[in-house]
Each structure stands twice: as structure tokens, then as C-alpha cells.
């Protein structure tokens, strides 16, 4: 059953046959969409032959901000992980307003392609997002807990409904002065609900608004526990 027929479920899983030409370090367009194509940031450590962690990074409302891909490439190099960067078909992810559909298909095909290009450690695959992307990361992550071991949500609004599989670990960070998605109506409801359902949730509240401060991003990277930055 494909992604479109099964709501938020993704069919891509590591362990399939590799593509004929592995991707070297750098940012690679995946060729899965003519408009708003996905990209894969491959770290400089890819040439070691060791399986890499993979993080799917979901943008906020309005699409992928200009200049974000070089930042994500720097993250990939610093933490020796591959970063998959899909884009929503519209201004935000489909599950935010009207249910899962084309965006799940894009993420799924992007994952299939990424798994052909890099050797991925099946125990270290996660999904992260900011704002609407954080909400979508929670929805997809909990629906595919047999794929994603970790879910990172920076300033989420809610958890879009989907049938849930597995028990991924969850990291939620939210600014107490957020005026776009006020914390009392969002994270402070999301976190207890997840905990009541048995999820291992790390919740971080910080002084600030609708943003991801550097120290919070670094704390999330450390929470993953996948690798230490060079010299760290």
C-alpha cells in the first residue's frame, strides 16, 4: 500500500539495494519533483563507508527559507549525519489543514531516493521540524515509529491525527514568549498528552519567541546522541 492510500504511513525503509552511484559529500537535488525538489545534504564523513544517521528536516509555513540548505549542510558536516530536506507542495504541509496526502508521497519518494544514495543506519533515523514543520514531524514521526527512532519538534502547534506505530523518543522545545503559537495552547498541551500515551518526551521551555535559538538546536543535537561534533 502506498503512502497516499495509508494516510501518514511511509513505505521507505533502509536495507534495500543501493543505487549504482553513491552520493559524495555535499548537497544533492534528488529529482523527485520538477517544482520544489527535495535535497539531500551528505556529510564530509560519507566516504568512510560507515552507515550514517539520517535526519528528515521539515520547514515551517511559507516553504523553505532562502539560505537554509547551506545551514543544514553545515549541520550535516558538523554532526556526521545526512539531512533530507523535502518541501511541501503548498505553502505548508498538507496534514496541518486538510489531512495527509501529496506531501506524504513526496517525503516517501524522497526517502526512497536518499536510501539509494547513502548507507543509512536503521537505528538512527529521525524527523525534525519547526512550527508547522514541527507539527508535521510529530504527526509523521508517531505514525512511523518503526522507521523514526527520534522526533524533534521546535515550536509545534499540535499533533495532526494519524494511526500511530511504535514508540519513538520525542524532543519538544518552545519559547515561553511565542506569540505565533502561544505555549499554553500548544506545547503545554502536546507534551502531557504524549506522556500520558507512554512516549518518552524531553520538554524544553526557553525565554524567547517563535524561533530556534542556537543553544536549543545544539541541545536537540546532543539529545539525539548519534555522534559528537569534531573536537567535541
Order of alpha helices (4+ residues) and beta strands (2+ residues): beta-beta-beta-alpha-beta-alpha-alpha-beta-alpha-beta-beta-alpha-beta-alpha
